[in-house]
Amino acid sequence: DAGVTQSPTHLIKTRGQQVTLRCSPKSGHDTVSWYQQALGQGPQFIFQYYEEEERQRGNFPDRFSGHQFPNYSSELNVNALLLGDSALYLCASSRARDSPLHFGNGTRLTVT
Amino acid sequence: AQRVTQPEKLLSVFKGAPVELKCNYSYSGSPELFWYVQYSRQRLQLLLRHISRESIKGFTADLNKGETSFHLKKPFAQEEDSAMYYCALSGNNYGQNFVFGPGTRLSVLP
């Protein structure tokens, strides 16, 4: 079991560009959540997907959007990148109605 | 609003000494509380959850609803316990939204 896998591992973008991050959940999991972790801080909840729909959303602007596919994998899209979007983006999966979260290794996004 | 605080950014103890990592929370309902740990160069992983009432790697944590705390304790720290520890809260509703604290870095000195 590969666990939660994320791609790419590192990414460098310029302000104003758009980025897509990808996540495959742990086998048997159908719920995917995305978190942003800035340097020196705990993970901040962005949103959660279940049955291909956004179920909950944290305090992030509409520039952050996502998608879940029928195979439960998920994408996080960020438009009009700002310098402040530089962070580690974590994907976590879980069984619906059953915690806890299983995390991937994250994607390190740097916006210049 | 859900909030988790961890007052210590860094905690250093000597091997064999007791360790307590503090966690306080605010939540209006009945939360689920968790401790996650991140060892060097590894992914964030679950250490324990309060409803399990387990002892994992010698660590225990008791939920104190009166004090809204969920402190993590271990009687004798080991060097391999050195890691980043995050306390997290989940509202007990479908579609769980986890709120994490800022984390405490535990350094166990030889």
Interface residues (C-beta under 8 A of the other chain):
Chain A: G3 V4 S33 Y35 G40 Q41 G42 P43 Q44 F45 Q48 Y50 R55 Q56 G58 L90 A92 S94 A96 R97 S99 P100 L101 H102 F103 G104 N105 G106
Chain B: V4 E32 F34 R43 L44 Q45 L46 R49 Y86 A88 S90 Y94 G95 Q96 N97 F98 V99 F100 G101 P102 G103
